[in-house]
Amino acid sequence: MNKNILLLSLLMTGCAGMQRGCDSSIAESFGADWIIAQFDNAGKPFNCWKLKNTSVTNEKASDGIYWTEGANLVHISGWYNRVQVQNRQWAQAADSIGINLKSCKGGVYPSIIPSDSE
């Protein structure tokens, strides 16, 4: 009886520890919602993507990631952050990596936001 409880406890804690890996594998295989931002050497974002139901894959033997967008394969490497969006909380996800969601459009993040006078 005690062996069964011990075995059950080990299995349950092992599954809990594997949750990140399971979530990552599912997102890579079947797609998820993502915000990905690429940063310059000064730490300022210059590229940003808001991806819906997209599979983002880590490159082997590289720091890069890639995904398909339409007919194109997009590959980035270097300084980037990505966050998987949960429960359609896009703004909260963008905030977590220091991105203004309204400025994240089509892969470009404006380095200078124009003023109303221009």
RARA-V534305 format. One record per helix or strand of 2 or more residues. SS is the DSSP state (hx for helix, st for strand). FROM is the first residue (numbers start at 1). LEN is the number of residues. If there is no record, write none. Layout:
BEGIN
ss | from | len
SS | FROM | LEN
SS | FROM | LEN
END
This chain:
BEGIN
ss | from | len
hx | 2 | 16
hx | 19 | 12
st | 32 | 8
st | 45 | 10
st | 57 | 2
st | 65 | 5
st | 72 | 5
st | 80 | 5
hx | 90 | 7
hx | 101 | 3
st | 104 | 2
st | 108 | 2
END
